[in-house]
């Protein structure tokens, strides 16, 4: 049975909240206009999503490699 990660459903909301907190904590951000904040947020969001995708791809590759090395046996634990 394949179980999807919980994070895949809530990732967009988590990313938005995290970026809002991170950007609001930058010194001097309160003085910038809305367009600049939106620009910073979109750039940071794209970088974060790219990083998550890269980590996901890397993890998948490692899991597939380990599955090849250590195949599952047909026995079940008691």
C-alpha positions as CSV (number, residue, x, y, z in Angstrom):
1,X,0.0,0.0,0.0
2,X,1.4,3.4,-1.0
3,X,0.7,6.1,1.5
4,X,1.0,9.7,0.2
5,X,2.8,12.2,2.4
6,X,0.7,14.6,4.3
7,X,2.9,17.4,3.2
8,X,1.8,17.0,-0.5
9,X,-1.7,18.2,0.4
10,X,-0.7,21.0,2.7
11,X,2.5,22.1,1.1
12,X,1.2,25.2,-0.7
13,X,-0.4,26.6,2.5
14,X,2.7,25.8,4.5
15,X,5.0,27.5,1.9
16,X,2.8,30.6,1.9
17,X,2.8,30.9,5.7
18,X,6.5,30.2,6.0
19,X,7.4,32.8,3.4
20,X,5.1,35.4,4.9
21,X,6.8,34.9,8.2
22,X,10.3,34.9,6.7
23,X,9.7,38.0,4.6
24,X,8.0,39.9,7.4
25,X,11.0,39.2,9.7
26,X,13.5,40.8,7.2
27,X,14.7,44.1,8.6
28,X,13.4,47.0,6.6
29,X,10.7,45.0,4.8
30,X,7.9,47.1,6.5
31,X,9.0,50.1,4.5
32,X,8.8,48.4,1.1
33,X,5.7,48.5,-1.0
34,X,3.3,45.6,-1.8
35,X,4.8,44.9,-5.2
36,X,8.3,44.5,-3.8
37,X,7.0,42.2,-1.0
38,X,5.1,40.1,-3.6
39,X,8.3,40.0,-5.8
40,X,10.4,38.8,-2.9
41,X,7.8,36.3,-1.9
42,X,7.4,34.9,-5.5
43,X,11.2,34.5,-5.9
44,X,11.6,32.9,-2.5
45,X,8.6,30.6,-3.2
46,X,10.1,29.4,-6.5
47,X,13.5,28.8,-4.9
48,X,11.9,26.8,-2.1
49,X,9.7,24.7,-4.4
50,X,12.8,24.0,-6.6
51,X,14.7,22.9,-3.5
52,X,11.9,20.6,-2.3
53,X,11.6,19.1,-5.8
54,X,15.4,18.4,-5.9
55,X,15.4,16.9,-2.4
56,X,12.4,14.7,-3.4
57,X,14.1,13.5,-6.6
58,X,17.3,12.8,-4.7
59,X,15.4,10.8,-2.0
60,X,13.5,8.8,-4.6
61,X,16.8,7.9,-6.3
62,X,18.3,6.8,-3.0
63,X,15.2,4.7,-2.1
64,X,15.3,3.1,-5.5
65,X,19.0,2.3,-5.2
66,X,18.4,0.8,-1.7
67,X,15.5,-1.3,-3.0
68,X,17.7,-2.8,-5.7
69,X,20.4,-3.6,-3.1
70,X,18.1,-4.9,-0.5
71,X,15.1,-6.5,-2.2
72,X,12.1,-7.3,-0.1
73,X,11.7,-10.9,0.9
74,X,8.3,-12.7,0.6
75,X,8.3,-13.6,4.3
76,X,6.3,-11.8,6.9
77,X,7.1,-11.2,10.5
78,X,5.2,-13.1,13.1
